[in-house]
């Protein structure tokens, strides 16, 4: 499975869990904010969390809208921020 596939799978599972627990699927997702998502994930990865745990926080902080396009934008943003956010860059592009 590719990194994008793992990230999409994690996003789907996490978003379903949040939507199911809140009873309001529309409130589970926020807007696509790649820059904020990168900051959140890089900080969590630097604290020893795994990619899924970091992505769960991105969803909780409403920096992801549930779309495949948003995943692509997050990956592109991680490429741009590879020096300032090395942990997420490594996870999304090198592993």
Secondary structure as GFF3:
##gff-version 3
##sequence-region A 1 95
A	DSSP	alpha_helix	3	22	.	.	.	ID=ss1
A	DSSP	alpha_helix	25	28	.	.	.	ID=ss2
A	DSSP	alpha_helix	34	46	.	.	.	ID=ss3
A	DSSP	alpha_helix	51	60	.	.	.	ID=ss4
A	DSSP	alpha_helix	68	80	.	.	.	ID=ss5
A	DSSP	alpha_helix	86	89	.	.	.	ID=ss6
A	DSSP	pi_helix	90	94	.	.	.	ID=ss7
###
